Each structure stands twice: as structure tokens, then as C-alpha cells.
Amino acid sequence: GAILINANGERLMARSAPTLKDLAPRDFISRCMDQEIKEGRGCGPNKDYVLLKLDHLGADTIMKRLPSVFEIGHNFANVDITKEPIPVVPTIHYQMGGIPTNIHGQVVVPNGDVHNQIVNGLYAVGECSCVSVHGANRLGTNSLLDLLVFGRAAGNHIVQFNEKNKEHKPLPKDAANRSLERLARLDDATDGEYAQDVANDLRAAMQMHAGVFRTQKSLDEGIVKIAGLRKRVNNINLKDKSKVFNTARIEALEVENLIEAAEATIVSAAARKESRGAHSVNDYSDSAEFPNGRNDKEWHKHTLWHSEGNRLSYKPVQMKPLTVDSVPLKVRTF
């Protein structure tokens, strides 16, 4: 398959993961790429990327088996991957947290001593949800399995639920108020910032403070930055206030959603004083007591972020599968 090389032409994963090499888990490869760049072995005039090499596979194989990769290389990097490597950098790929659900896709919320109280009629599946089959580090291609398995489970459950519950509960009179208030605020604003300016600063802050390599200091500093950006989100102005196919309005609403996701991510990460899966914090590194920096004694639990008050709570991890034998935890080696 494809191989990663640094500015010296070295196959960097052969050094970092001598057994699996470029087939190592994505979080580990991302950290190795980031480390190569930070240690000065990045490529290009700014030494800020590494290269993904595929030309050794041959043009016929690439065009037959990897046509979409060829198209991406051509369209986004102006590279012919049958002849040249692709410049690549690690960045966010997948949101492993999300709206808590059960195996039927039903949204669940904590309520006193009950950790998973069902919210009847509300479902979530896919990347926006967290039934927690991925743990702290999703394996490659498992997002598609997640969609297929729990999408089907949710659809089946909705049919069964509706057969038993023929009538809807009446909606509260103020059900649409929050959404209408968001739109009205944008319509009423007469000055402020462009949504994409705020979005770009948000992306940069999360990349710097909650990227593939984290430190407790960077996470704590990131919380302050995100709090400042939240104030700017409330000051976004639309120059175009038209009601039909207004992409600027959609972008402004998306930034409001992004700031909430960013706050949930970085506040939860900063509170977790360990390394676990893709959450790799340099302060909490490998030791005899904590393999790979993971502290099961104190942190073998789910983090729940609450937008009201920007607060956290926790619930236990379900370690007993419903239909198969439990797989004992092991230390990852490559």
C-alpha cells in the first residue's frame, strides 16, 4: 500500500512501528506524522507536511483500485499520484463522542441515579451519536459499520415504537422559540464579524490546543481561547439577509454549532488527567502503572458535557456485551 516518507526520503513508520509500519492505527500514525514535522523532518519550504507515496503501486493499479484517491490528489493538491507523492498533515477526521444513545439509537440522558434514561421519540445514529462501540479510538472502516448496524436498528425500533404509540404528545407552545431566536439575532444584527473569520480562528485554536498531540497546558490555554471565541460567535453579522438559499446564514448557524462542539471537546479533554486512545497527553505518558498513559483506576468512565453551565458529569463504561463474550483490555503494541 501507500507509505509515508519525510524530507530525508525515509519511511517514517518503519522506524516508529517496525511491525505494522503504515498499517498501524490512525491515531498512532497521526502522532508520528506530527512528531516528524515538529522535529524538523517535514517537507516543503516551511517543513510543515510529510509525503504519502503511492507511485510504486503502478499507474494501472492506482487507476483501477484507487480512482477516487487519484481524483482527490489531482483536484486538491494538483498532484498526479501515479508519478508524485501527496503532501499530507494530520488533522481531525472523526468525532468519537456525540449524543449518548442505546443500541436502538434512542437518545439517553442521566437522571439522578439512572445513567441512561430514554428520551422517547428522539433518535441519533452515525457520527453525531455515541452508542460507544468505538471507545476512545475508532478502528478504520468501523464508521460505516456503525451507520449500517445502528441505522437499521433505529429504523426498526421507530417502526415498532410507532405501532404501539399511535398518537404524538402535544408540542410545547415554545418548542420553536430557540431556533427562531437564533435566526432573529442574525437578522437584527447591524454590525459584527464575518462567520468564516470566526470559524477559521476556531479551527486554528482546536488544531493547536486539542490536536493529535496534547499537553495539559495547551488544553487549559485552549479553554480560554474557545471561551473568547464563543463571545465572538454571538457577534456575527450577516451582510446578506435574504431568505432564499442564503449560504452565509447557514455558515453562521454552523459556527454556532461548532463552538459548542469545540467547547465540549476541549473542556472534557482538559479534565481527563490521563491518555486514552486518540486522547494522547504528553503529561500522562507510558509507565508500568499506566500502560500508554491510561489510568483505569480513576478514568475508566464516560465524560458527559452539559451546555447549561459548561459542566461535566460522568457515567460508568458498560464492559459486559449483550450478545458476545467480553474482550479483555490489552496494551497496544506495533
C-alpha positions in Angstrom: 0.0 0.0 0.0 0.9 3.7 0.3 3.9 4.7 2.5 4.7 7.9 4.4 8.1 9.5 3.9 9.8 12.5 5.4 12.1 15.2 4.0 15.0 12.8 4.1 13.2 10.2 2.0 12.9 7.9 5.0 9.9 5.7 5.6 9.0 7.2 8.9 6.6 4.4 10.0 9.3 1.7 9.6 11.1 3.4 12.5 8.0 4.2 14.6 6.1 0.9 14.1 8.5 -1.7 12.8 5.9 -4.5 12.8 2.8 -2.9 11.3 4.5 0.1 9.7 2.0 2.1 7.7 -0.9 -0.2 8.7 -0.6 1.0 12.4 -3.8 2.6 13.9 -4.6 6.0 12.6 -4.2 7.8 15.9 -0.6 6.4 16.3 0.2 7.3 12.6 -1.1 10.8 13.1 1.1 11.4 16.1 4.1 10.0 14.3 3.5 12.4 11.4 3.1 15.3 13.8 6.3 14.4 15.6 8.3 14.2 12.3 7.1 17.7 11.4 7.8 19.1 14.9 11.3 17.6 14.9 12.2 19.3 11.7 11.9 16.4 9.2 8.8 17.9 7.5 8.7 18.6 3.7 8.3 21.8 1.7 9.7 25.3 2.2 8.0 25.5 5.6 8.7 21.9 6.6 5.0 21.6 7.6 3.9 18.3 6.0 5.1 14.8 5.1 4.5 12.9 1.8 2.2 10.0 1.1 3.9 7.9 -1.7 1.8 5.7 -4.0 3.6 5.7 -7.3 5.3 2.4 -6.6 1.9 0.7 -6.9 1.9 1.4 -10.6 -0.4 3.5 -12.7 -2.7 0.6 -13.7 -3.3 -0.5 -10.1 -3.9 3.1 -9.0 -6.4 3.8 -11.7 -8.2 0.5 -11.3 -8.3 0.3 -7.5 -7.8 3.9 -6.3 -9.5 6.2 -8.8 -11.1 8.4 -6.1 -7.6 8.9 -4.5 -6.2 9.9 -7.9 -9.0 12.4 -8.3 -8.5 13.9 -4.8 -4.8 14.3 -5.4 -5.4 16.0 -8.7 -8.3 18.3 -7.6 -7.0 19.3 -4.1 -3.2 19.1 -4.4 -2.6 19.4 -8.1 -0.6 16.1 -8.0 -0.5 13.1 -10.3 -0.3 10.4 -7.7 1.0 7.9 -10.3 4.1 10.0 -10.5 4.3 12.2 -7.4 3.6 11.8 -3.6 0.7 13.7 -1.9 1.5 16.3 0.8 -0.4 15.3 3.9 -0.8 16.5 7.5 -2.8 15.0 10.4 -6.0 16.8 11.4 -9.4 15.9 12.8 -11.1 13.0 11.0 -13.9 11.7 13.2 -15.9 12.7 16.2 -15.9 9.7 18.6 -18.1 11.4 21.1 -21.7 12.5 20.4 -25.2 12.3 21.6 -25.5 9.4 24.1 -27.7 6.6 22.7 -28.6 2.9 23.4 -28.3 0.1 20.9 -31.6 1.0 19.4 -30.5 4.6 18.6 -32.7 6.0 21.3 -31.2 9.1 22.9 -30.4 8.6 26.6 -29.8 11.1 29.4 -28.7 11.0 33.0 -31.5 11.4 35.5 -30.5 11.2 39.2 -29.1 7.7 39.8 -30.3 6.5 36.4 -27.5 6.9 33.9 -29.4 6.1 30.7 -33.0 7.3 30.8 -34.6 7.0 27.4 -35.9 10.2 25.7 -38.9 8.7 23.9 -39.2 9.6 20.3 -35.7 11.0 19.9 -33.1 9.1 18.0 -29.5 9.6 16.8 -27.2 7.5 14.7 -23.9 7.8 12.9 -21.1 10.3 13.8 -23.5 12.6 15.7 -24.3 9.8 18.1 -22.3 7.9 20.7 -23.5 4.3 21.4 -19.8 3.9 22.3 -18.8 0.9 20.2 -15.7 2.8 19.2 -14.4 3.6 22.7 -11.6 6.2 22.7 -10.2 5.2 19.3 -12.3 4.1 16.3 -10.8 1.5 14.1 -10.6 2.1 10.3 -13.9 1.5 8.3 -15.9 1.0 11.5 -17.8 4.2 11.0 -19.6 2.6 8.0 -20.5 -0.5 10.1 -21.8 1.9 12.8 -24.1 3.6 10.3 -25.4 0.3 8.8 -25.9 -1.5 12.1 -27.4 1.2 14.2 -29.2 3.0 11.3 -31.1 -0.3 10.7 -31.6 -0.8 14.5 -33.0 2.7 14.9 -35.3 2.3 11.8 -36.7 -1.0 13.1 -37.2 0.4 16.6 -39.0 3.5 15.3 -41.5 1.3 13.3 -42.1 -0.8 16.4 -42.4 2.2 18.7 -45.0 3.9 16.3 -47.0 0.7 16.1 -47.5 0.8 19.9 -47.7 4.6 20.2 -50.2 5.9 17.6 -50.5 9.5 19.0 -47.9 12.1 19.4 -47.6 14.1 22.6 -48.6 17.7 22.1 -45.6 20.0 21.4 -44.9 22.8 23.9 -46.0 26.2 22.6 -42.4 27.5 22.8 -40.9 24.5 21.0 -39.6 26.6 18.1 -38.6 29.6 20.2 -34.8 28.9 20.5 -34.5 28.2 16.7 -36.4 31.4 15.9 -34.3 33.4 18.3 -31.1 32.3 16.6 -32.4 33.4 13.2 -33.8 36.7 14.6 -30.5 37.6 16.2 -28.7 37.2 12.9 -31.4 39.3 11.1 -31.3 42.0 13.7 -27.5 42.4 13.8 -26.3 45.6 12.2 -22.5 45.1 12.7 -20.1 42.4 13.8 -17.8 39.8 12.3 -17.9 37.6 9.2 -18.8 34.0 10.2 -15.8 32.4 8.4 -13.3 34.7 10.1 -14.5 33.3 13.5 -14.7 29.7 12.0 -11.1 29.9 10.8 -9.8 31.1 14.2 -11.8 28.3 15.8 -10.2 25.7 13.6 -6.8 27.0 14.3 -7.4 27.1 18.0 -8.6 23.5 18.1 -5.7 22.3 15.9 -3.2 24.0 18.2 -4.7 23.1 21.6 -6.6 19.9 21.0 -4.8 18.3 18.1 -3.1 14.9 17.9 -0.5 15.8 20.5 -1.9 17.4 23.6 -0.4 18.8 26.8 -2.3 19.8 30.0 -1.0 23.4 29.5 -2.2 23.6 25.8 -5.6 22.2 26.7 -6.0 24.7 29.6 -5.0 27.5 27.4 -7.3 26.3 24.7 -10.3 26.5 27.0 -9.6 30.2 27.5 -9.3 30.8 23.7 -12.6 28.9 23.0 -14.4 30.9 25.6 -13.2 34.1 23.9 -14.4 32.8 20.5 -17.8 32.0 22.0 -18.2 35.7 22.7 -17.3 36.5 19.0 -19.8 33.9 17.8 -22.5 36.0 19.4 -21.3 39.0 17.4 -21.6 37.5 13.9 -23.2 39.8 11.3 -24.8 38.8 8.0 -24.4 41.3 5.2 -26.8 39.2 3.1 -30.1 38.8 5.0 -32.0 37.3 2.1 -34.3 34.3 3.0 -33.8 32.1 0.0 -30.7 29.8 -0.5 -28.6 32.0 1.8 -25.4 30.0 2.4 -23.9 32.8 4.6 -26.8 32.2 7.0 -26.1 28.5 7.1 -22.4 29.2 7.7 -23.3 31.5 10.6 -25.6 28.8 12.2 -22.9 26.2 11.7 -20.3 28.3 13.5 -22.7 28.4 16.5 -22.9 24.6 16.4 -19.1 24.3 16.0 -18.3 26.4 19.0 -20.5 24.2 21.2 -18.8 21.0 19.9 -15.4 22.6 20.4 -16.2 23.6 24.0 -17.5 20.1 24.8 -14.4 18.5 23.3 -11.7 20.7 24.9 -13.3 21.0 28.4 -13.8 17.2 28.6 -10.3 16.6 27.4 -8.7 19.0 29.8 -10.5 17.4 32.7 -9.3 13.9 31.8 -5.9 13.5 33.5 -4.7 10.6 31.5 -4.0 9.4 28.0 -6.6 7.1 26.4 -6.8 6.1 22.7 -6.8 9.2 20.5 -6.6 11.4 23.6 -2.9 11.5 23.9 -1.5 13.9 26.5 2.3 14.2 26.9 2.0 14.8 30.6 0.5 11.3 31.0 2.8 9.0 29.2 3.6 5.3 29.4 4.7 3.8 32.7 4.5 0.4 34.5 1.4 1.5 36.4 -0.2 3.3 33.5 0.4 1.5 30.2 0.2 4.0 27.3 -0.6 6.6 29.9 -4.1 5.1 30.6 -5.3 5.3 34.2 -8.2 2.9 34.6 -8.3 3.3 38.3 -9.7 6.9 38.0 -10.7 7.4 34.4 -12.4 4.2 33.2 -15.7 6.2 32.7 -17.6 8.2 30.1 -17.5 12.0 30.2 -20.8 13.9 29.7 -20.7 17.6 28.9 -23.7 19.7 29.7 -24.1 23.0 27.9 -26.0 24.5 30.8 -23.2 25.9 32.9 -20.5 24.3 30.8 -20.2 21.5 33.3 -19.2 17.8 33.3 -20.6 14.6 34.8 -19.6 11.0 34.4 -21.1 7.6 33.9 -19.6 4.1 34.0 -18.4 2.2 30.9 -20.5 -0.9 30.1 -18.0 -3.7 29.9 -20.4 -6.6 29.5 -21.5 -7.0 25.9 -25.1 -8.1 25.4 -24.5 -10.8 22.8 -20.8 -11.8 22.8 -18.1 -12.6 25.3 -16.2 -9.6 26.7 -12.8 -8.9 25.2 -10.2 -8.3 27.9 -8.3 -5.0 27.7 -4.7 -5.2 26.4 -1.8 -2.9 25.9 -1.4 -1.9 22.2 2.0 -2.7 20.6 3.1 -2.2 17.0 
